Amino acid sequence: MSELKHNHPPQDGTSNMLLTASILFANIDYSGLTDYAVKAIVGGAIWMAFKVCAEYISEKLKKK
């Protein structure tokens, strides 16, 4: 039997990634996304404040 050979263009990973990303972004709840972004920013600011305070206390204790 003879095999059929199809000349398909090579699959590009970028096109597959673009398709997957477009499907995922189509299903996003944007109001929940903005709520999450606000929480992430506030949480990051609180973490940064604790980190700066910890560095300040650490340096102050090293000088003693």
N, C-alpha and C positions, 0 to 999 in steps of 0.2 A: 504494500500500500504506500501511496505517496503521502507525504506530510504536507499540510498547507502551511506556508510561511507567510505571516502577516508582518508587514513593515509598519510597526507602531513607532511613533516617536518615543525617544527615551523618557521615562518618567522623571519629572523634576520634583524634588522634595519641596521646593518653594510653593508649587501649585497645590500640593497636598496640604501643606501647612496653612496656606491662605484659605482653602476650603474649610478646614477644621476651625480656624479662627473665626470665619464669618458665621459658621453655624453656632459656635459658642457665644459670640457677641449678639446674635439674634435672640438668644434666650436669656439675656441678662435683665434682671430687674433693676432699672436705673435708680429708682428711689432708694432701694436697699443699698445700691452701690455708693451713692452719695452719703448715706448714713454711715456706712462702713468707713468711707474715706475720712469723715469728720472724727469718728472714734479713733481711727488710726493716727490721725494728726495729734489729737489730744493725748492719746496714750504715748506717742513718741515724745511730745513735749514734757510730759511727766517723767518719763524715763530719762530724758536728757537732764532735767533738773536734779533728779536723784544722782545721776552720774557725776555732774559737776560738783554737787555737794560732797559726794564721796571723795572725789579728787582733792577738793579743798581741805577736808578733814584729814585725809591721808598726808598731804603735804605739811599741814600744821603739826601733826603728830611726829613726823620725821624730823622737823626742826627742833623739837624739844630734846 
